[in-house]
Amino acid sequence: MKIKDNILHYVLAFAVVLSVCLTSILWVNPTYLQNSTRNNQNTEDKRATSDDASKTRIADIYQPTSVVYNENGHSFRQTSSKLDLIDDIREDLKTWDIQSISRVKKMSTQNYEELLKRDHMVFMGFSGDVTTTQLKGLFKNSPKGFAGERFNRIAIQLTAHPRIYLLNDNNHRGTRVMLKKGKFTNLRKMVSSENVEQVPIELKRMNDKYVSFYSTKVRVQQYSYLANKDNASTFVTRLLGTSNSSVNSRKEDKETVYFDNSGQRMTVANDTGEVSYLNYSHNTPKNSSLSNDLTDAFKHLQETGRLLDDVRYDEYDVNDHQVTYRTYINAFPILTDSNYGAYHIKLAGTGGERTDFSLYSLQIPVPAKNNSVELPPTQEAVDKLLQRGIPQQKIKSIRIGYQAEVNGSSKQVIDLIPTYFVLYNGSWVDYQDILDGKVS
C-alpha cells in the first residue's frame, strides 16, 4: 500500500509539472497553440467560432430591453426579480402570424406623445434603432416589405382586439402590423401579475428619443460575480484564423500585439485585458444601410466565440457604422470605461473594420455586499447636474446601468453597482463622477 501511495504521489507530481510547463508555453507564446492546431486543420474555416456563439440567433441579440405599460393615465416600467418578462413576451410573439404591414400617416409630436400615453398600451423598447430584418425569429413569420424602415418600439394596444405598431421616436412614424392569428397570453398575465413590479415613469424626449424618467425613488438590485479572464491566444485563433500561417507577436510597452501579413492585427492591453482587433483589408462601404450593418456586426460578434446569453444590441453610430452590444443584468446594461461586458464593432472608416472587447467576463454569481441601491427620481438627478453647471444641451440622454468595480475583498470578484449614466461628450458617464468633479 505504501509503495502504491508513493507511485501515486510521483504520478500526480509529474502531472502538475507537465501542466505548468504546457501552460507556460501557451502564455509565453500563444501562437504556439495556433500553429500546432493549424497543421491539423488546414481545411477549417478561417473564422471558426465556438458552439456557444454559433447557437446564438440574431433574434436573441436584437430583442427589446424594456417594457412599459400604461394604465389610468400613468406609465409603468415592468420589472420582476422572479420572471424573465422579455422571454415570456417573446413566447407570445413567436405565435404572431403576420398577414401584412402598412405605414401609418406620420404623426405630429403632439399626436405621437398622446399615443405614448394612451391607456392599455404596452411598449417594448429597443435600445437602438432596428429594421424588420432583425425581427426574423422574433415573430412566427417575418414582416415583408419596408426593409429599410427603422423603428425602436413595438407598441401593442392590449384591448379585446389588440392592435400592433412599430414606432420610430425620431421621425414619429408608425407601421401597422396586421395578424392572421397570435396569442397575447403572457402579455395579459404580465400587467396583472403579483410577481411584476409596476415602477412609475414618464417618457421624456431627449436627443430624438423618448427616455424613461423614474417619477419616484427607485431601488435597483446589486450583483456580484466571479470574473473569468480568457487567454488571449483563444482570440488569436478565432479572429486571426486557425488556417493563418503567418501570425507573429511582440510586446510593446504595456501591450501585446499579434499580427499577420494580410492586414489583421490584435492588440491586448496587459493591465486591463482590453482587446482591439483590426482588419485593415476589409472596409464596409460608407453608404451601407442600417439593416446590413446590424447583420454584419452580428456575424463579427459571433466570431469572438463568446457565450452571448446576456448580450444585447445597445447602440448604433451611423457616422462610423459602429454597433455596440452590452451585457444586460436584470434589464439594465453594464456601462463601464473598460469595455467590461461590451462589444464595439466598427465596420467603416480609415482603419478598416475594428472589434473592441475585454478578456474578462462574468462567470458565477456570488452573494453581494448590498442587496440593492436606492436611486433618486431621474429628474432630480438631472437637476443636480444642472446645478453643478452642466449645460442642458450636453446631457444627451440618461439611464440606469451598472458600474463594474473590483471587489475590495477579492480581485476575482466584480461588483455591479447600479447608478445613473449620462450620455455626456459622446460617452456614457456615471453621473456621480460628474457631480464629484472627476469628469469635466
TORDOPA-924350 format. One record per residue (C-alpha): z negated, y negated, x negated; residue in one letter. Coordinates in steps of 0.02 Angstrom, whole numbers, padded with zeros to 5 digits, always signed. Example, Ala and Ser with C-alpha at 12.3 -4.5 7.8 and 13.67 -1.06 7.14 Angstrom:
2
-00390+00225-00615a-00357+00053-00684s
END
This chain:
440
+00000+00000+00000m-00044-00118-00143k+00123-00083-00229i+00216-00118-00067k+00121-00281-00046d+00169-00334-00222n+00352-00293-00190i+00348-00391-00028l+00268-00538-00119h+00407-00541-00252y+00544-00524-00122v+00477-00670-00022l+00456-00775-00179a+00636-00738-00229f+00699-00786-00055a+00607-00952-00062v+00676-00993-00235v+00852-00945-00181l+00838-01054-00025s+00778-01203-00128v+00921-01182-00253c+01054-01174-00118l+00979-01323-00027t+00977-01422-00189s+01161-01385-00219i+01205-01448-00045l+01102-01607-00063w+01168-01647-00237v+01349-01609-00195n+01377-01594-00007p+01563-01568-00034t+01522-01400-00115y+01492-01327+00057l+01650-01406+00122q+01758-01341-00021n+01687-01164-00004s+01717-01165+00183t+01891-01240+00164r+01955-01095+00059n+01921-00976+00204n+01975-01093+00345q+02142-01169+00296n+02207-01143+00472t+02057-01226+00554e+02087-01393+00638d+02050-01547+00532k+01928-01616+00657r+01831-01461+00704a+01677-01501+00807t+01526-01403+00864s+01523-01306+01026d+01393-01426+01096d+01508-01576+01083a+01661-01486+01149s+01565-01436+01306k+01532-01618+01349t+01651-01679+01484r+01716-01855+01499i+01626-01874+01666a+01460-01834+01579d+01480-01986+01467i+01565-02107+01586y+01440-02098+01727q+01334-02229+01817p+01171-02278+01734t+01082-02367+01878s+01060-02350+02066v+01015-02492+02185v+00983-02479+02373y+00974-02623+02497n+00858-02620+02647e+00786-02754+02762n+00866-02895+02664g+00798-02837+02495h+00868-02741+02346s+00776-02600+02260f+00815-02508+02099r+00791-02322+02125q+00686-02237+01989t+00596-02071+01975s+00496-01980+01843s+00519-01815+01936k+00702-01818+01987l+00864-01848+01895d+00937-01964+02026l+01108-01986+01946i+01129-01798+01928d+01079-01770+02109d+01202-01902+02171i+01340-01828+02064r+01320-01666+02162e+01369-01766+02316d+01514-01850+02226l+01585-01682+02173k+01616-01643+02357t+01714-01804+02388w+01892-01753+02431d+01987-01917+02412i+02127-01947+02535q+02184-02118+02475s+02129-02279+02393i+02185-02456+02436s+02149-02627+02367r+02040-02744+02470v+02081-02928+02478k+01999-03024+02335k+01832-03091+02391m+01759-03263+02361s+01599-03274+02259t+01500-03301+02419q+01577-03151+02508n+01555-03039+02356y+01371-03086+02340e+01346-03058+02526e+01416-02882+02502l+01294-02853+02358l+01151-02898+02477k+01214-02803+02630r+01088-02682+02707d+01108-02493+02688h+01218-02513+02534m+01197-02401+02381v+01266-02471+02218f+01293-02353+02072m+01316-02465+01920g+01409-02428+01759f+01350-02519+01603s+01529-02570+01561g+01699-02577+01647d+01787-02412+01682v+01951-02361+01764t+01998-02224+01886t+02046-02115+01737t+01861-02099+01691q+01821-02034+01865l+01905-01867+01827k+01771-01736+01853g+01656-01859+01943l+01742-01829+02112f+01817-01670+02183k+01989-01742+02151n+02039-01894+02051s+02097-02055+02134p+02286-02075+02121k+02361-02244+02082g+02279-02404+02020f+02265-02325+01846a+02236-02494+01764g+02113-02558+01893e+01943-02599+01818r+01776-02584+01906f+01592-02570+01863n+01511-02517+02027r+01531-02381+02157i+01471-02452+02323a+01425-02337+02469i+01385-02406+02641q+01261-02272+02692l+01283-02281+02880t+01333-02147+03007a+01512-02161+02945h+01495-02208+02760p+01620-02324+02676r+01654-02318+02489i+01715-02457+02374y+01749-02477+02189l+01692-02652+02141l+01725-02770+01996n+01592-02902+01962d+01709-03004+01854n+01854-03038+01973n+01766-02995+02139h+01898-02867+02181r+01862-02713+02284g+01955-02548+02306t+01925-02446+02464r+01911-02258+02444v+01953-02151+02595m+01889-01972+02603l+01956-01818+02691k+01780-01748+02679k+01625-01762+02574g+01435-01744+02575k+01304-01881+02563f+01152-01767+02573t+01066-01815+02410n+01104-02000+02435l+01015-01997+02603r+00869-01898+02530k+00850-02022+02387m+00821-02176+02495v+00681-02089+02591s+00602-01978+02458s+00419-01996+02411e+00468-01949+02232n+00577-02103+02215v+00500-02272+02171e+00581-02423+02252q+00570-02564+02123v+00614-02735+02196p+00755-02825+02106i+00879-02965+02132e+01058-02958+02067l+01094-03122+01975k+01258-03173+01897r+01260-03188+01707m+01416-03193+01598n+01534-03124+01733d+01417-02981+01779k+01276-02962+01905y+01115-02916+01814v+00959-02835+01887s+00814-02959+01884f+00649-02873+01922y+00557-02975+02053s+00383-02916+02004t+00295-02845+01852k+00367-02676+01808v+00289-02527+01720r+00405-02426+01609v+00363-02257+01534q+00340-02249+01345q+00401-02095+01249y+00381-02018+01077s+00497-01892+00995y+00504-01790+00836l+00652-01855+00737a+00782-01748+00653n+00889-01804+00506k+01055-01715+00489d+01131-01678+00320n+01272-01798+00276a+01379-01651+00223s+01388-01598+00405t+01487-01755+00448f+01590-01747+00288v+01654-01582+00357t+01676-01639+00536r+01751-01812+00506l+01848-01799+00343l+01905-01625+00387g+01873-01444+00339t+02051-01424+00275s+02045-01578+00163n+02051-01526-00020s+02033-01699-00095s+01861-01756-00039v+01760-01842-00175n+01591-01927-00176s+01500-02057-00278r+01336-02153-00268k+01344-02343-00256e+01179-02437-00265d+01094-02389-00101k+01241-02294-00028e+01332-02129-00048t+01520-02139-00020v+01635-01994+00025y+01823-02022+00019f+01992-01936+00008d+02171-01980-00037n+02230-02004+00143s+02135-02164+00185g+01974-02089+00250q+01802-02148+00194r+01624-02111+00248m+01478-02217+00188t+01296-02164+00210v+01151-02286+00185a+01023-02185+00087n+00870-02277+00153d+00913-02297+00339t+01031-02149+00368g+01164-02261+00445e+01340-02189+00436v+01507-02281+00438s+01665-02177+00447y+01831-02267+00423l+02009-02206+00440n+02125-02336+00364y+02279-02233+00402s+02261-02246+00591h+02253-02403+00696n+02259-02421+00885t+02390-02547+00947p+02317-02715+00996k+02393-02700+01170n+02308-02534+01206s+02234-02527+01382s+02051-02505+01429l+02090-02334+01501s+02173-02274+01339n+02034-02347+01231d+01897-02261+01331l+01991-02095+01323t+02025-02108+01135d+01847-02163+01096a+01778-02013+01191f+01880-01898+01079k+01808-01983+00924h+01633-01965+00996l+01662-01778+01016q+01720-01768+00834e+01543-01806+00775t+01495-01635+00841g+01331-01702+00906r+01236-01642+01060l+01277-01780+01186l+01168-01734+01335d+01084-01905+01349d+01226-02012+01279v+01313-02132+01399r+01453-02258+01391y+01371-02429+01372d+01490-02570+01320e+01671-02615+01284y+01733-02757+01173d+01913-02799+01217v+01943-02901+01058n+01905-02761+00935d+01944-02621+01057h+01767-02561+01021q+01675-02439+01133v+01486-02420+01119t+01388-02268+01177y+01199-02262+01183r+01063-02134+01212t+00978-02160+01381y+00800-02105+01416i+00748-02106+01598n+00891-02227+01643a+00854-02352+01502f+00954-02365+01339p+00886-02360+01162i+00932-02529+01087l+00893-02549+00903t+00967-02626+00745d+00984-02462+00651s+01111-02376+00767n+00974-02255+00819y+01045-02157+00965g+01203-02265+00967a+01387-02236+00925y+01502-02385+00896h+01685-02336+00893i+01808-02472+00842k+01988-02424+00875l+02086-02577+00812a+02077-02711+00678g+02116-02741+00495t+02002-02599+00439g+02082-02463+00544g+01975-02351+00653e+01788-02350+00625r+01640-02249+00691t+01459-02305+00659d+01307-02198+00700f+01146-02132+00624s+01100-01969+00538l+00938-01974+00639y+00925-01904+00815s+00786-01868+00938l+00730-01687+00940q+00572-01637+01033i+00464-01747+01147p+00282-01764+01096v+00135-01849+01184p+00150-02038+01173a+00005-02152+01122k+00025-02255+01280n+00085-02188+01447n+00177-02345+01499s+00204-02529+01461v+00195-02670+01587e+00335-02798+01575l+00339-02967+01663p+00464-03011+01800p+00636-03040+01723t+00644-03223+01770q+00475-03251+01687e+00544-03175+01526a+00697-03289+01534v+00587-03442+01568d+00485-03404+01412k+00644-03404+01309l+00699-03570+01384l+00528-03644+01348q+00548-03584+01168r+00703-03695+01158g+00837-03561+01177i+00988-03638+01269p+01028-03554+01436q+01211-03529+01385q+01159-03425+01234k+01070-03298+01345i+01222-03196+01396k+01126-03054+01479s+00956-02971+01488i+00898-02792+01521r+00757-02670+01490i+00781-02548+01347g+00687-02451+01215y+00645-02512+01041q+00636-02366+00919a+00489-02379+00798e+00419-02257+00669v+00250-02192+00724n+00103-02259+00623g+00027-02086+00602s+00183-01986+00561s+00351-02040+00491k+00430-01891+00578q+00387-01962+00750v+00484-02102+00834i+00401-02206+00969d+00513-02277+01105l+00435-02442+01161i+00504-02522+01320p+00541-02708+01313t+00668-02838+01370y+00825-02857+01266f+00932-03013+01270v+01117-03021+01229l+01099-03160+01102y+01231-03215+00974n+01331-03057+01011g+01189-02932+00986s+01052-02855+01090w+00888-02929+01027v+00707-02892+01076d+00656-03048+01173y+00484-03042+01092q+00564-03061+00920d+00646-03222+00980i+00481-03285+01052l+00393-03243+00887d+00523-03337+00785g+00589-03180+00698k+00764-03217+00763v+00839-03391+00750s
END
